[in-house]
Amino acid sequence: MKLIKSVLLFCIITCLSNCKKSTSETNVSQEIKVEKHTDASGFKYETVTNDPTGLRLYTLENGLKVYLAKNEEEPKIQTYIAVRAGSNYDPKEATGLAHYLEHMVFKGTDEIGTQDFEKENVLLKQISDLYEQHKGESDPDKKKEIYKKIDEVSQEASKISISNEYDKMISSLGAEGTNAHTWFEETVYKNKIPTNELDKWLKVESERFSQLVLRLFHTELEAVYEEFNRGQDNDGRKAYAAMLEGLFPNHPYGQQKTIGTSEHLKNPSMVAIHNYFDKYYVPNNIAMVLVGDLDFDKTIQKVNNTFGQFEKKEVVHPTLPKENPITSPIVKEVFGPTAESVSLAFRTDAIGTKEEKMLTLADMLLANGNAGLIDLNLNQKQAVQSAGCSPTFLNDYGYHQFYGSPKANQTLDEVKDLLLSQIDKLKKGEFEDWMMSAVINDLKLNQTRQYENNTALASAYYNAFIHHQDWKDKVAYLDELKKISKQELVDFANSFYKDNYVVVYKRKGEDKNISKVENPGITPVELNRDKESKFVQDFKKIEAPALQPKFIDYKSAIKETKTDSGLQVSYIDNPNNDLFDLNIIFDMGQDHDRKASLAAGYLDYLGTDKYTPEELKKEFYKLGINYSVNTGSDKTYVGISGLKENLDAGLALLEHLWSNAVPNQETYAKYVDQIAKGRQNSKLQKGNILWSGLMNYGMYGDNSPLRNIYTIGELQDINPKELVDKIKQLRDFKQRIFYYGKNVDAAVASINKNHKIKGELLDYPEKTKYIEKETGGNVYFVDYDMVQSEMIFLAKGAEFDPNKMAASRLFNTYFGSGLSSIVFQEIRESKSLAYSAFSAYSTAQEKGDSNYIYAYIGTQANKMPQAVDAMMNLMTNMPEAEEQFNAAKEATLKKIAAQRITKSNIFWTYEGLKKRGIENDNRKEMYETIKNMTLSDLKSFFDQNIKGETYNVLVIGNKKEVDIKALSKLGEVKEMDIDYLFNYEKKNEDIKL
């Protein structure tokens, strides 16, 4: 479903007395063109007039594109290194190659990650030759023998290599979000770094991209295969792949999955991977994107001094097959354990075409999260469980995808027909004329919010590079949409949407196409944590300019005023634009009243004595205002957001709904049916079962907040008027207000005018308390049809103590989270037992609650016993690595130093602190504590808070594959009924032993 976005509807008419002057000046000011510049050092760059992002686009002599933009809000730089190299260009006999290469680029070079590359390289050459033999051998027994030899030589090579040196260096900078991704036409490498660490980041990255060394290859290959297994357990991915296969029977979009095939993954060629790197990883096929607190002239010099030294090479991407038109519906089916759904997709022209513009508008008219045809006719009227659409545009083609989930007793074909009926309405022009400009302004507002965020803006830049788009065209894009008339769009819809689609039915059932492989029996490789390459030693000697942390005095940063009726208004000025966010806050929620969230959800489907539900949505959309009523466990928020000039009208409309909502029995019956179907769907999601159902049961047992719900029968017996009255009576309870935006006086005046309070406000009902159970000796197991198995070890710790926050943060960095953590290195890098493994000491969110220790493993069922042993050993005996500790400490301090809490986050962060009983910015105390901590201190924290804990073990997996006997060593195994976990049905026997 699209994110619900606010709309900006321009209605300002230029004053007639200034018409002539304004018109001529506006034409000049709004002209969008490329301007060329040369800086003081001779570097040439381009800008675009009226570009709200302030991009400078450089092209170095070797062809490297460098996108630079400045934002000084925080002392950080979002970095992307984008390569025009993706799965489209994988050799047909080696699919998955680009993605696997992405993993290997983290392994180092002849200078990073080795003690003696000359000796190591001899062994790496042997391993490469063995893989070529393995690939060419067809006899299974002989392949196993070759693999054993690969394992043996890899073990020897690992004695010379040094694991995770890249990750350790990048982490030591205080970098965040270190990762990469591969898709059809791209591989993108990501970091967000403190601005003072740019020189060191460039040094590491320029070395990393200078050459490829395929060390620790077979363990990483096994990790990639575990990633492949995760995809096999993801019904959404499988349905998506089927859709692409139908749309693109010839093109790699549909014929080459980014992850690759099982057969290709198990028979890799190191030679082919080297060839791919040498062909595509060249400067004239790469863009560097840097957005944040930077100096343009100094930054481009630094980039040129590093990446500018790479040698330019000719790059020729392969010519890919063309597709024939689809002339009749193509039907695909996918099976799996999750809820049924249907999707339709129409193949489109490529990015940058006229068709892209037409479909962008068509998509927003169909579904914008508020007032689109699908939003109003299907979701608002509860004609389906859920529905939506979204377009994707790529270099050669694109697709417009529609998706829907059925209500109870509704067929997938009925949902499909309803989706098609909304397309028919578009083709008939059955939407108001004002919607054309409204959706463009909605896109404009979304863009404004996107460009405020460094990461989102940097993503827009690298996407422009990958898709060969001129930034000028991106700046002019929305203006180009304005030129399209309603009739043009209707004509286009009639010519585009025909029986030329692919339909994918995702049905519930067994997937008979699952690939299963045996555990290859990898010998754990050496990590050599105590070793360092000369590159790392020299890297550590480089001094970066100091970056001092900045802490917040919340009581001065958050201003206070009052309304005429005495309501407290906390406010923060919006320094960037004319957007606002207004929240009326009630410090009571689901734990105070079980009907609170039920009533809030019901309100969204109601109209008033003046407006139907659909008309109300349109009225908000016209104003460019989003409204919401949300209930959490202990808070309820009634809010609006949008353009400041429409605050008063938006608040008046919200108050009208609040005061005049009309209950409707038929709507309520559908609402209850939707809740019932939602419960049935949610209990089929393995992630929901593990992280919600089992986790809550592991913490609370039978009496959990998750299980404290109404049965469907109880919901059916509720009079909907009672829920509407509950919402209306909400304003009688104690409340406070938070406003983020400009001109607080105008906002308060609007509150005084529209939000009327009568008499003394009521106290909140008593809050339900849930007792956390002691952990240990229990294994709660759910049988689920899946390839992998997933497991959480959960232990209740001590009551929340703010004095432990510093040590827990450093512990998590060192031990349990991130690519260079102990858990990741041991479980994945050394032993290749899981794709995903992590651990954390989790501090409670509320004073008086308990902290928790947890550890997670997701892996093949046949690796689970080994993975469990490895994890439990770590949770009992923390490895002590002085250098790794120092790096973790440095990284944690730098992250705190570079963190800036700004804008509305100041208020919401303070809300979270107060809930924990903290009245000040405790980061200052944490910073000083961490600065003085030693490895011995961390070991003491581990011994006192983690070592010796007893765990409830939460497991989801296929009972036919999971070793129940091995699980029984961890505690009493109890097979849980999913309905009982969520309390969806009352059962006499809740647990099967």
C-alpha positions, 0 to 999 in steps of 0.5 A: 500500500502506498504511504499516506501522504499529504497533499498541497493544493495551490490556490493563490492567484497573483494580484492583478496590479502586478500581472505583467511584471509578475508574469515575466519575472515568473517565467524567468525564475521558473526556467529550468536549464543546465548551467556549467561552472568551474570552481577555483581549482579548475573542476567543472560541474553542472547545476540546474536552475531552480533545483531545490536540492542544490546539486552540483554534478561533476564528471572527473577526467576518468568519467566518474560522476560525482553528485554533491549536495549540502545540508548542514542540519547534522554533521554527517554525510550520506554516501553511495557508491553506485555501479551500473552493474546488476543481475541483468548483466549476469552471464546466463550460466552464472546467475546471481553473480552480481549479487555474490560479487557485492558480498565479496567486495566487503572482503578486502584487497591485497592490502586489506584483510591479509597478513601476507598476500603473496602467500595467501594468493597462492592458496586463493589461486588453488581454490579458484582452480578447484572451483572450476573443476567443481563446476565442470564435474557432473559426478556428485561423489566427485563434486563432494571430494572436490568440495572437501579439498576446497574446504581444506585449502580454504582453512589454510588460506584463512590462517593468513587472512584477517576477517572483517577488516573493512567493516572494522575500519568503517565502523571505527569512523562511527559509520551507520547503515553500512550495507549494499544491495544489488538489483536489475541494473545496479549495485549500490554500496552505502554508508552514512559517516560523520563529516569529519571522517570523509578523508578516512572513508575515501582512503578505505573505499578507494582501496576497496574498489581498486581491486577484487580479492575473493578470500573467505569465498566458500563461507560467504557463498554459504551465507548467500545460499542462506539468503536464497533460502530466506527468499524461498520462505517469502511468498511475496518474493515468489509472487513477485518473481512469477509476475516478472516471469510473465511480464518478461519471458525473454528479458532478464527482468523476468528470466534472471533473479538477482539472487540467482538459481540454486544450481548456479549458486552451488557451482560458482566460478571465481574466474567469472566473478573476477571478469565481471568486476574488471568489466563493470567496476570502472570509474566511467561506470560508477557514481559517487553520491555525497549529501550532507555537511560538506564543503563542495570545493574541498570535497571534490578535490578529495574525491579526485585525489582518490577515486579520480586516479582510477583508470577509465575503461570502455564499458559496453553493456550487453544488448538485451532481448526485446519483448513482444506485446502481451495480447491476452492475460497471462496467468501464474500461480504461486503456493505457500503458507501465507494468506491468499492474494492476487496481483495484476501487472501491465508492462510499460515503457522505460523510465524517461518516456512519455508513458512514465509520466502518464502512468505516474498520474494514473497511479496516483488517481487510482491510489494515493492513500486517501482519495484515489479510486481504489482508496475510496471504492475498495478500501474505504467501502471495505469491498476487499481486505486491502488493495493498492497499486504502484508503478516501477520504471527501469532502463528497458521497461517498467510495470504498473502493479495492482494488488489485492487481498480478499475478504473472508469468503471472497475469491481472488477472481472477485478481487481481480475484477474489482481492481479491473473495475477501478481501471475502467472508472479511470478509462471512463474519466470517472474522477473529479477534474480537481484531482489532476492538480491535487495529485501533482501537488501531492507528489510535490509535497512528497518530494519536499519531504524527501529532499529534506532527508539526506538519505532520501535525496542521495537515493534520488541522485543515484537512481538518476545515475543508474537510469541515465537520467539528466537531473534537469529532467527530474527537476522539471518532472512535476511541471511536465505532469501539469501539462497533461490534461484530463482528456489526454490521460483518459485517452492514454488509459483507454489505449494502455489498459487492455487484456495485456496484463499478467495476473498472479494468484498467490494461493495457500498450499504447499510449494512443490518447487522448493530447493533443498540442500544438505549441510556442506559441512564447512570447517570453521575458518580462522578469524584472526581477530588479534591480527592487523594488516599494515593498511589498518595500522597506517589507517589508525594513525590518520588523525581526523578533525575532532567532532564534539557532541552536542546535547539538548536542553529539552526544557529550553528547546521545547517551548510552552504556551497555553490555549484559552481553555488552559491546555498545555501546548508544547511547540517547536518551530519548523525552520525549513518549510511551511509544513506543520504537524499538530497532535492532541495527546491523551496519556491513555491507550489500549492498556487503559481501555480495550475499546480505544483502538477499536473505536479509533479504527472504526472512525476511519470508515465513518462519515458525518451528518454532512459528509459521506465517508468518501466525501470526507476523504476528498475534503481532506485531500482538497485541503492537503491535510492528513488526519489520524486517530491512533491508539497505542498501549498507553497513548492516543493521538488525534492529529493533522498535518499538512501545509500551514496555510490550511491548518485552520480549515483542516482542524475545523474539518477534523473537529467536525468529524470528531463531533458529528461522526455517524455510526453505521451498523453495516459499516461496523459489521464489515469492520468486524469482518475485516478484523477477523480476516486480518487475524486469520492473515496475520497468524499465517505470517512467520515473522508475526508468529515469532516476533509477536506471538512467541515473543509475547508468550515468552515474556508474559505467558498466558496474560499478555497484552497481545492476548487481551483482545475481544473475540469476534463474537464479542466484537459483533455484540458491541453497539457501534454507537458505543464506539462513536460515543467513546471517540466523542467523549475522548475530548473530555479527558485530560490532554495536551498538545504538540505543534511543530511548524511556523507561527505557533500563535496562529496555530493556538488561535485555531485550536481556541476557535475549533477545539472546544473544551467543556468544564474540568477534564476527566482523569484517565481510567486505571491502566492494566498491568501485565506481569513479566514472567521469569524465563528459563527451561521452556522451548516454545515451538510452532510448526510452519512450512518453511525452508529455514528455521528461526529461533530467539533466545529470550531472558528476562534481565534486571529492572530498567536502570538508566545507569546501564544504558551506556554499557549496554550500548557499547556491549551491543556494538561490540558483541551483538549487532553489526558486521564487525560484531562478535556474534556476526563474525563467529556465527556467519563469517567463521562457521557459515551457520546462518545468514542472519544472527544477532544478539542484544541487551535490550533496555526497557522503554518504561521505568519499572519494566525489565530489561531483556537479553535476546539472541536470534538465529535464522538458518537451515534446519539441518544447521540449527543444532550447530548454530545453537551450540555456537550461540550459547557458547558466545552467550556464556563466554564472551570472547575478549578482543582488545582491538575489537573492543577499542574499535567498538568503543571508538565507533560508539563515541563517534556515533554519539558525537555526530548525532543531532536530534532536530526538528520534531524529533526533539519532542518525541525523543524527550517523550521517550526519556520521560517515560523512562524517568529521565528528565535530561539528555542522558547521552552526555552521561553515556558519552562520558561513561563509555569514554572511560570504559575498558574491556574489563568493565565490559566483561564485568557487565557481561558477567553480571547481566548476561552470563548464566541467564536462563532462556525461554527459547522461541522456535518456528520451523518445519517439524519434519526438518527440525531436530526436536531431540536437540531442542529438548536439551534446551528445555521442555519443548511445548508445541504451541497452537497459533490461535492460542498464542494470539487468543484468536480462539478459545480452546480447552487444550492450549498446548500440545506437549 
